């Protein structure tokens, strides 16, 4: 019975993975088809030319650079904001904590287009008030996309750092203060080193969330685009397999990153296992 | 607050509070007030702004009731304003997507949490994560290729002899929303999987074995033991998938037919093509309201807290 169930589970898992991967394989395969339309059937012969076209596409390169710049700006803003929010939230309790928490996580649940529209309207209103509507920084553009993205990505940072704070011993800070450390030293030498893994992970998540973002960016952008919006506009305008070439490269990149992550994890697990085995041997030796 | 000052001093505490205030006020609360405010004022050319016409109005909200069309719900003919129709369709089909992802994800979450060997879990999770790291735009595009008229799905079905004529998948078989539902399910199924997986992991396996030892059939074990325990995860997954589906602009635009309108597309048209930001604001207020109602409904239905949903 139990073995049957495990088999059934594995079968389902296999089918599920297939379901997730087949569309991506079809898309990547179409990058090599010598056909004007992005498809794998009918197959008109193998070609590399779509990669050449992609390489020569100046708009794509501009969008790529914009994506990276916006993502870096989002990380630079969201990580300090989210970390500060976690520290503040952790220091208060009771009714206010729940309210504050609610306001902080609300943007995670809010639809991206609401965030986008509200951001644009708010800055436009400030622009009108100071008498310069539509001009930088009050008009639409990638700076507003950055702010809109920060409003919800900071919440992810906050949640990760808050989770990490639960395992922090505040007694360490007390000890440092008693021994004459300054407030800055307490933060820099005691708290931040403990939070570092969560901060690093949240920075990575913030970066990729920003690259991925579509809804907020579409509503807040002006003429400059990001990579996701570029793909969207290409698909909408009738596409050539150049986008498939881009997709192939991005999927390959994802695979390489995932593989590196998995190898690193296995290496660490092996080291850990060896260490435990050694400890066991040492213990046995002691008993003898 | 005193605790913060004692630990980090006045300067750093002020900095923390300023960062939080900037986030909550400038990035979240004030923009939403701004949207609410703008939604009550008419869209006017620059010359009329601040003039006698620039007064408080409900006109933007009334626009959703304009242009009645004839349509049918489950075979029953109804006359309904076109944007209300789009809205109802969006909510209905997003709920359908949510339900489908739940059906697809629950068995897998249970398998990963309780059946699969713990040693292989990190590798299996990684396998699932890889497709999620590929951008949503590309995943929608992949389905556009598959479903297109001269695409691989039609070619494969014809080669297998299942169909004679190519099918226009994007126009739908059952409803004109078929393609959108399929692709949204594909895009968001993992947002359902991971919360449920996390929730089931924390269930003591002894409880399942106890139920089985006492003679409970497998479906009752799930209904009375596993699902009640997984409730926070299910609620979290449902909220995430519903929000993402109902708020998706990309998928309906890429794979949707001309007959299938999604509410975010309507909002985008007001905002970007008609340049009527005020009506766009009114529509997104309506949209936001429904989203809030949905979250509250889910919290009541599953008896969970907001902190269980947003994690």
Boltz contact constraints between the chains, C-beta under 6 A:
constraints:
  - contact:
      token1: [A, 6]
      token2: [B, 115]
      max_distance: 6.0
  - contact:
      token1: [A, 9]
      token2: [B, 111]
      max_distance: 6.0
  - contact:
      token1: [A, 9]
      token2: [B, 115]
      max_distance: 6.0
  - contact:
      token1: [A, 12]
      token2: [B, 107]
      max_distance: 6.0
  - contact:
      token1: [A, 16]
      token2: [B, 108]
      max_distance: 6.0
  - contact:
      token1: [A, 17]
      token2: [B, 127]
      max_distance: 6.0
  - contact:
      token1: [A, 20]
      token2: [B, 131]
      max_distance: 6.0
  - contact:
      token1: [A, 23]
      token2: [B, 142]
      max_distance: 6.0
  - contact:
      token1: [A, 23]
      token2: [B, 143]
      max_distance: 6.0
  - contact:
      token1: [A, 23]
      token2: [B, 146]
      max_distance: 6.0
  - contact:
      token1: [A, 24]
      token2: [B, 142]
      max_distance: 6.0
  - contact:
      token1: [A, 26]
      token2: [B, 145]
      max_distance: 6.0
  - contact:
      token1: [A, 26]
      token2: [B, 146]
      max_distance: 6.0
  - contact:
      token1: [A, 26]
      token2: [B, 152]
      max_distance: 6.0
  - contact:
      token1: [A, 27]
      token2: [B, 142]
      max_distance: 6.0
  - contact:
      token1: [A, 27]
      token2: [B, 145]
      max_distance: 6.0
  - contact:
      token1: [A, 30]
      token2: [B, 145]
      max_distance: 6.0
  - contact:
      token1: [A, 38]
      token2: [B, 145]
      max_distance: 6.0
  - contact:
      token1: [A, 39]
      token2: [B, 145]
      max_distance: 6.0
  - contact:
      token1: [A, 39]
      token2: [B, 151]
      max_distance: 6.0
  - contact:
      token1: [A, 40]
      token2: [B, 152]
      max_distance: 6.0
  - contact:
      token1: [A, 41]
      token2: [B, 152]
      max_distance: 6.0
  - contact:
      token1: [A, 41]
      token2: [B, 155]
      max_distance: 6.0
  - contact:
      token1: [A, 80]
      token2: [B, 19]
      max_distance: 6.0
  - contact:
      token1: [A, 81]
      token2: [B, 19]
      max_distance: 6.0
  - contact:
      token1: [A, 81]
      token2: [B, 23]
      max_distance: 6.0
  - contact:
      token1: [A, 84]
      token2: [B, 16]
      max_distance: 6.0
  - contact:
      token1: [A, 84]
      token2: [B, 19]
      max_distance: 6.0
  - contact:
      token1: [A, 84]
      token2: [B, 20]
      max_distance: 6.0
  - contact:
      token1: [A, 85]
      token2: [B, 20]
      max_distance: 6.0
  - contact:
      token1: [A, 87]
      token2: [B, 16]
      max_distance: 6.0
  - contact:
      token1: [A, 88]
      token2: [B, 16]
      max_distance: 6.0
  - contact:
      token1: [A, 88]
      token2: [B, 20]
      max_distance: 6.0
  - contact:
      token1: [A, 91]
      token2: [B, 3]
      max_distance: 6.0
  - contact:
      token1: [A, 91]
      token2: [B, 4]
      max_distance: 6.0
  - contact:
      token1: [A, 102]
      token2: [B, 306]
      max_distance: 6.0
  - contact:
      token1: [A, 103]
      token2: [B, 24]
      max_distance: 6.0
  - contact:
      token1: [A, 105]
      token2: [B, 310]
      max_distance: 6.0
  - contact:
      token1: [A, 107]
      token2: [B, 28]
      max_distance: 6.0
  - contact:
      token1: [A, 108]
      token2: [B, 310]
      max_distance: 6.0
  - contact:
      token1: [A, 109]
      token2: [B, 243]
      max_distance: 6.0
  - contact:
      token1: [A, 111]
      token2: [B, 247]
      max_distance: 6.0
  - contact:
      token1: [A, 112]
      token2: [B, 247]
      max_distance: 6.0
  - contact:
      token1: [A, 113]
      token2: [B, 264]
      max_distance: 6.0
  - contact:
      token1: [A, 114]
      token2: [B, 284]
      max_distance: 6.0
  - contact:
      token1: [A, 114]
      token2: [B, 288]
      max_distance: 6.0
  - contact:
      token1: [A, 117]
      token2: [B, 280]
      max_distance: 6.0
  - contact:
      token1: [A, 117]
      token2: [B, 284]
      max_distance: 6.0
  - contact:
      token1: [A, 118]
      token2: [B, 31]
      max_distance: 6.0
  - contact:
      token1: [A, 118]
      token2: [B, 32]
      max_distance: 6.0
  - contact:
      token1: [A, 118]
      token2: [B, 35]
      max_distance: 6.0
  - contact:
      token1: [A, 119]
      token2: [B, 31]
      max_distance: 6.0
  - contact:
      token1: [A, 121]
      token2: [B, 34]
      max_distance: 6.0
  - contact:
      token1: [A, 121]
      token2: [B, 35]
      max_distance: 6.0
  - contact:
      token1: [A, 121]
      token2: [B, 38]
      max_distance: 6.0
  - contact:
      token1: [A, 122]
      token2: [B, 30]
      max_distance: 6.0
  - contact:
      token1: [A, 122]
      token2: [B, 31]
      max_distance: 6.0
  - contact:
      token1: [A, 122]
      token2: [B, 34]
      max_distance: 6.0
  - contact:
      token1: [A, 125]
      token2: [B, 34]
      max_distance: 6.0
  - contact:
      token1: [A, 151]
      token2: [B, 27]
      max_distance: 6.0
  - contact:
      token1: [A, 151]
      token2: [B, 28]
      max_distance: 6.0
  - contact:
      token1: [A, 154]
      token2: [B, 23]
      max_distance: 6.0
  - contact:
      token1: [A, 173]
      token2: [B, 7]
      max_distance: 6.0
  - contact:
      token1: [A, 183]
      token2: [B, 8]
      max_distance: 6.0
  - contact:
      token1: [A, 183]
      token2: [B, 9]
      max_distance: 6.0
  - contact:
      token1: [A, 183]
      token2: [B, 12]
      max_distance: 6.0
  - contact:
      token1: [A, 187]
      token2: [B, 8]
      max_distance: 6.0
  - contact:
      token1: [A, 212]
      token2: [B, 135]
      max_distance: 6.0
  - contact:
      token1: [A, 214]
      token2: [B, 250]
      max_distance: 6.0
  - contact:
      token1: [A, 215]
      token2: [B, 249]
      max_distance: 6.0
  - contact:
      token1: [A, 228]
      token2: [B, 135]
      max_distance: 6.0
  - contact:
      token1: [A, 228]
      token2: [B, 137]
      max_distance: 6.0
  - contact:
      token1: [A, 231]
      token2: [B, 137]
      max_distance: 6.0
  - contact:
      token1: [A, 232]
      token2: [B, 137]
      max_distance: 6.0
  - contact:
      token1: [A, 235]
      token2: [B, 141]
      max_distance: 6.0
  - contact:
      token1: [A, 235]
      token2: [B, 254]
      max_distance: 6.0
  - contact:
      token1: [A, 247]
      token2: [B, 138]
      max_distance: 6.0
  - contact:
      token1: [A, 251]
      token2: [B, 134]
      max_distance: 6.0
  - contact:
      token1: [A, 254]
      token2: [B, 130]
      max_distance: 6.0
  - contact:
      token1: [A, 254]
      token2: [B, 133]
      max_distance: 6.0
  - contact:
      token1: [A, 254]
      token2: [B, 134]
      max_distance: 6.0
  - contact:
      token1: [A, 258]
      token2: [B, 126]
      max_distance: 6.0
  - contact:
      token1: [A, 258]
      token2: [B, 130]
      max_distance: 6.0
  - contact:
      token1: [A, 262]
      token2: [B, 126]
      max_distance: 6.0
